[in-house]
């Protein structure tokens, strides 16, 4: 019994919250984009751009809050490129999202080499402040991520703009026929997804750590997208899924701290295994917006 209580500790809760926060940022962005009708698999690349921009901004200015602003701008810029491809040019949204992901990986690795003349990552930078709870530390962005969930819920289901966003995602042609500017709402939601994914990336580089490392997102953008699907495109549902995935990531650190004889490779792979099981086993009960991936007017 002591082992059970020792396992479920404040430290495990704090580690779960730390692992969940970047997923929540990206998942809320994914919900906004996909609720408006734009399939967004670019979250991974947008997070990576935000993570690099945050570290670079903090490095050159010495101020992590400036780095945070730069991360938001970088995520928004990447999302703008994606929106032009997916909305204006009507490119295949999966292909366009894949291109952003590849751009995020390649461009950040190139810039690390060019700016700091080293491979693998940036020098150490000043990180965002932390606060202590129950003997464990959390970054200031952690409560921001969790407060974002009711904010997105309120916007989507309690505002006129939110109802128009969902109309654009459910039936874009019908929405446009009653005067809703579907492309404008989709642009706004895709840009918002880039801003939020950029915040999630900034959390990784200047919140949880104090440097950027190449490909440091390690699939978190895809896990966030899985949380969107698993959560049935609902903010609180996605939060629950993100907590599940975050808990599976936090288990590795808790098991290491308790020195349990469990293979580390299995613990490292656990979040991705949980993601696969959740999506393949439970996704059949999820219903995406009916207009997801569809344009407002015929080609």
Secondary structure, DSSP 8 states (H G I E B T S, - for coil): -HHHHHHS-HHHHHHHHHHHHHHHHHHHHHHHHHHTT----THHHHHHHHHHHHHHHHHHHS-HHHHHHHHHHHHHHHHHHHHIIIIIS---HHHHHHHHHHHHHHHHHHHHHHHHS-SSB--------EEEETTEEEEHHHHHHHHHHHHHHHHHHHSHHHHHHHHHHH-HHHHHHTT--HHHHHHHHHHHHHHHHHHHHHIIIIIISSS-BTTTTTTHHHHHHHHHHHTTT-HHHHHHHHHHHHHHHHHHHHHHHHT----HHHHHHHHHHHHHHHHHHHGGG----TTTT--SS--
